Amino acid sequence: MNSQRNYHLIADALHWLCENQQNQPGLEELAQQFGLSPQYLQRVFQNWVGVSPKQFLKYLTRDKAMERLRKGQSVLESAISSGLSGPGRLHDLLITTQAMTPGEAKKHGLGVKIQYGYGATPFGEAMLAWNKRGICFLGFCHEVGRQVTREHFSKQWPDAELSRDDLRASDRLAEIFNRKEHQQLKIWLRGSPFQLQVWEALLKLPAGTHCTYGQLASFSGHEGANQATGTAVGRNPVSWLIPCHRVINSLGALGGYRWGTNTKQAIIGYEAARNPD
């Protein structure tokens, strides 16, 4: 129960800091916002995020974003020169992907049984969906609400047979966001060949780095197809696991994010804090 309470506290604190970053709020102001003592909030925040609120704010600056962009460019150039083979890794979690066959994709989920549910994450409530073949959807609700998140899921799987299990979803989300766990996570993807290539390329971009849409287009083998690559990024069905939040524009600005720009900013800052230089 205390763990769930802290999950909600950290999610709200991260979002509030992102919303108010221009004012560079101090610890006292943040603590007052949530009716807590500065000492308690500092301790909980440090335990969950890995840095103090003041340090977290530093990771949200454009200068830091440009640093991560340069690091990402270096990683991508090295990967391109050595080929695109190798497993994708994210926060010590090994991600393996399996794509639907063209025949399965045409059925829009008809005959497929999918479990789904809602649970807490460091970035607010999320919706998770899965079946025996893997996780097929992860979306955040904090800014856009459950209905919008569910609509995005329904567009992917309009004819699937659904069953709701919030308890299991909460457990699985805890596993996903607990970086101390070492386990294999399977993702079951429904997308075009172009989209699948873009999503696979994203898995090879390390935590704590960024790339631009143009760089990602080149990295996925579609140089010049920046707009189509951006569309594919926006349709990523499993946020966080396939890290579309690592794509920003060439000037260091965030760009879009269908779960809300504050959520994207919170994810970027959280990830950067856990993967310092």
BELFENRA-V119205 format. One record per run of one state. SS is the DSSP state (2 for helix, 1 for strand, 0 for the rest). FROM is the first residue (numbers start at 1). TO is the last residue. Records with the same first field share a line. If there is no record, write none. Layout:
SS=FROM-TO, FROM-TO
This chain:
0=1-1, 20-20, 24-26, 34-37, 50-52, 59-61, 83-87, 91-92, 100-101, 107-112, 122-123, 132-133, 141-145, 157-160, 165-165, 178-183, 190-192, 203-210, 212-212, 220-225, 235-237, 239-243, 248-260, 275-277
2=2-19, 21-23, 27-33, 38-49, 53-58, 62-82, 102-106, 146-156, 166-177, 193-202, 213-219, 226-234, 244-246, 261-274
1=88-90, 93-99, 113-121, 124-131, 134-140, 161-164, 184-189, 211-211, 238-238, 247-247
